Amino acid sequence: MAKAQNLDDVAQRRIQILGRLLYGEVDREKRVMLMREINEKEGVSERTLRRWLFSYAHDGYRGLLPKSKHCSGKSGSVTEQIVD
């Protein structure tokens, strides 16, 4: 349960960081300024902010939940043959 709560905390924090970009009318110039301000204040890169905005636009709150590295669908370095 602590893990799930922690994931929710991360998503909530991301929403707080993105708040001014998500809610309200923001023109391109102001958006760039806000992203730079967030970068300086929160230490989140503009690229990460763009990814979070994209994820939120497509998947809402669920898009801001951290992705599990083990459930990403990528195969590991150990094949089934080696395991057997």
KAZIHU-V353687 format. One record per backbone hydrogen bond with DSSP energy under -1.0 kcal/mol. NH is the residue of the N-H (numbers start at 1). CO is the residue of the C=O. Records with the same first field share a line. If there is no record, write none. Layout:
BEGIN
NH: CO ; CO
END
This chain:
BEGIN
5: 1
6: 2
7: 3
8: 4
9: 5
10: 6
11: 7
12: 8
13: 9
14: 10
15: 11
16: 12
17: 13
18: 14
19: 15
21: 18
22: 18
23: 19
31: 27
32: 28
33: 29
34: 30
35: 31
36: 32
37: 33
38: 34
39: 35
40: 36
41: 37
42: 38
43: 39
49: 45
50: 46
51: 47
52: 48
53: 49
54: 50
55: 51
56: 52
57: 53
58: 54
59: 55
60: 56
63: 60
64: 61
83: 79
84: 80
END
